[in-house]
Structures are given as C-alpha cells and as structure tokens.
Amino acid sequence: MKFSLHKAALLVSTIIWGSSFVMMKNVTDVISVSYLLALRFTIGTIFMVLFCYKDLMKMSKHDLVVGIGIGIILFLGFFVQTVGITDTTPGKNAFLTATYCVLVPFVYWIVDKHRPDVYSFVAAFMCIFGIGMVSLTQTLTIGFGDFWTLVSSVFYALQIVAIAKFARGKNPMVMTTLQLATCMVLSWMVVFMTSGISSMQFNSWVSVFLLGVFASAVGTLLQNYGQQGTDASTASLLLSLEAVFGVLFSVLLYHEIVTVKMFIGFACIFGAVVVSETKLSFLKKRG
C-alpha cells in the first residue's frame, strides 16, 4: 500500500477519533451526556461554519432537509454511544461501536433488497463471537454500557446508508455542517429539558474543546479529504484502525486492563470489520 497525503489524512483522523473515547469517558464522569454533546457540537458547528460558510449560502432546501434528517440519526447514535461509555471502558466502547461497519450491508439488504455477499456473513459471525467475548458476563448477560454502545452502532449504520441513499453527489462539507448543527440543536433541547447546565473544571473544558474541534470537525474534514484520493477498500482498512487506537489510548491514558478474553474479542471484531469492509481485496492484489 503506497503511502500518500490522502492516506495520511485518514490515519490521522483515526488517531483523533481513537483518542476521543478516553476524553468522552473522563468528561461524562463530570457532566451529563446531553451537556457534553451540546458543547461538543456547538464548537464543531462553529468551526465548520467558519470553514465553509460560502458553500452554506448556496445550499438548496433539499440539502437542508437531507442534512437535518441524517443529523437526527447521527444525534441518536452519538447520544446512545455516549450514554454507553458512562458504564463501560473506552476500549470496549471503541470496538463495540466499530461493529456498525459489519451492520451496513445488512441494512442495505433491508432497504434495497440486495443480499449481502459471503464476506458480510463471515464478518457477521466473527463479529457476534467477538461481541460475546468482549461483553458477555459469566451469567451470559450484557452490561448496561455495552448494550447501549451496540445500539449506537445500529444508528451509525443507518446514518451511513442514509448518506449513500440521499446525500450522494452533495457537498460533503455542507452535509457535515448541517448534521453537526442538527446534533447541536437537539443536544441543547435535551439539556434544558433534563439535566441543565453544569459547572466544569478547566481540564474538562479543554477536553470538550478538543472533542468539538478535532473529533467532530477536523476528523471529519480529514476523512472527506482522505477518501477523495484513496480507494474504498484501503480507506475502510485505515478507518477501521479507530477501534485499535481507542484501546491503545485507553490502556495508556485510562489504564484499562485488557484480559485475554477481551483481546480475543477485540481481534475478532477488528477482523470482522476488515473482512466486511475490504472483502480481503488487499490479499487478492498481492496474489
């Protein structure tokens, strides 16, 4: 795989997103999920508006409807995922969220009646086994945090399918800004209906700022740039490293202990993502 600026951009985006799991975990120990998301998406939206305000002036009513619709799905994914991380570790949250990659072909099956290929079914079985190794307790139950993290992966899969069905050919910067803005509005609505505004220490403000600028805005911009000059299978392989970096940062910064059982589960989920997204095309090219 020849390296390039586009591939480097994708790799950097995965490192940013991988580090965000630890920051989210630390901040949700201090403030509510809705308040964190409200601040994060406000900062991200402002950053995006400054970056592409000229393009926003040219958007159509259809762009607005599509962007808001997809934004609602994205908000549900982020909200449920962040609820999940309050009761699980950053590493487990990262890998369980990554299962959305495996779900996408099956969501397409429901929407377009297009049967997934054999790679998707193999990936699904690998993923189910991996989830069991990571999440199932001795009583064969799944914890609160792991359960809601898995639910969030369904919303992320729905978001990807919605983008492919309704946002194809549209300005990705405009779509990203509209999605972030929708998440911002919905998050503030939940804040004022439930928990309200909370006080935070300086360290928490720094984490929220980094989440808003880098995880929400810069990471998305790098992904959009990177995918313009990278084939789909290579891009998918690089983006799947987000879960790996999530565990790495969790071990280094959150001092998460990865047991043998969890490691096997992580390996199975990562393998499932690679199989589902790349169809092992990188092996075929070598042959």
URKA-V412639 format. One record per residue. N is the residue number from 1. RES is the residue in one small letter. D_CENTER is the distance of its C-alpha to the mean C-alpha in whole Angstrom. Layout:
n: {N:N}
res: {RES:RES}
d_center: {D_CENTER:D_CENTER}
This chain:
n: {1:2:3:4:5:6:7:8:9:10:11:12:13:14:15:16:17:18:19:20:21:22:23:24:25:26:27:28:29:30:31:32:33:34:35:36:37:38:39:40:41:42:43:44:45:46:47:48:49:50:51:52:53:54:55:56:57:58:59:60:61:62:63:64:65:66:67:68:69:70:71:72:73:74:75:76:77:78:79:80:81:82:83:84:85:86:87:88:89:90:91:92:93:94:95:96:97:98:99:100:101:102:103:104:105:106:107:108:109:110:111:112:113:114:115:116:117:118:119:120:121:122:123:124:125:126:127:128:129:130:131:132:133:134:135:136:137:138:139:140:141:142:143:144:145:146:147:148:149:150:151:152:153:154:155:156:157:158:159:160:161:162:163:164:165:166:167:168:169:170:171:172:173:174:175:176:177:178:179:180:181:182:183:184:185:186:187:188:189:190:191:192:193:194:195:196:197:198:199:200:201:202:203:204:205:206:207:208:209:210:211:212:213:214:215:216:217:218:219:220:221:222:223:224:225:226:227:228:229:230:231:232:233:234:235:236:237:238:239:240:241:242:243:244:245:246:247:248:249:250:251:252:253:254:255:256:257:258:259:260:261:262:263:264:265:266:267:268:269:270:271:272:273:274:275:276:277:278:279:280:281:282:283:284:285:286:287}
res: {m:k:f:s:l:h:k:a:a:l:l:v:s:t:i:i:w:g:s:s:f:v:m:m:k:n:v:t:d:v:i:s:v:s:y:l:l:a:l:r:f:t:i:g:t:i:f:m:v:l:f:c:y:k:d:l:m:k:m:s:k:h:d:l:v:v:g:i:g:i:g:i:i:l:f:l:g:f:f:v:q:t:v:g:i:t:d:t:t:p:g:k:n:a:f:l:t:a:t:y:c:v:l:v:p:f:v:y:w:i:v:d:k:h:r:p:d:v:y:s:f:v:a:a:f:m:c:i:f:g:i:g:m:v:s:l:t:q:t:l:t:i:g:f:g:d:f:w:t:l:v:s:s:v:f:y:a:l:q:i:v:a:i:a:k:f:a:r:g:k:n:p:m:v:m:t:t:l:q:l:a:t:c:m:v:l:s:w:m:v:v:f:m:t:s:g:i:s:s:m:q:f:n:s:w:v:s:v:f:l:l:g:v:f:a:s:a:v:g:t:l:l:q:n:y:g:q:q:g:t:d:a:s:t:a:s:l:l:l:s:l:e:a:v:f:g:v:l:f:s:v:l:l:y:h:e:i:v:t:v:k:m:f:i:g:f:a:c:i:f:g:a:v:v:v:s:e:t:k:l:s:f:l:k:k:r:g}
d_center: {24:26:24:24:22:20:18:19:16:14:15:15:11:10:12:11:8:10:12:10:10:14:14:13:15:18:18:17:20:22:21:20:16:17:19:16:14:17:18:14:14:18:18:15:17:20:19:18:21:23:22:22:25:27:25:24:28:28:26:27:27:25:22:22:22:20:17:18:18:14:13:15:12:9:11:12:8:8:11:12:9:11:14:13:13:16:18:16:16:13:13:13:10:8:10:10:7:7:10:9:10:13:13:13:17:18:17:19:22:22:22:24:26:25:25:22:24:25:22:20:22:22:19:19:21:20:17:19:21:18:17:21:21:19:19:22:25:29:29:27:25:21:20:19:16:15:16:14:11:12:12:9:8:11:10:7:10:12:10:10:14:15:14:16:19:19:18:20:22:21:20:17:17:19:16:14:16:17:14:13:17:17:14:16:19:18:17:21:22:21:22:25:26:25:25:26:25:26:27:25:26:26:24:21:22:21:18:17:18:16:13:14:15:13:10:10:13:14:11:10:14:14:12:14:17:16:16:19:21:20:20:17:18:18:15:13:15:14:10:10:12:9:9:13:13:11:14:17:16:16:20:21:20:20:22:20:23:22:24:25:24:21:21:22:19:16:19:19:15:14:18:16:13:16:18:16:15:18:21:22:24:24:26:28:29:30:33}
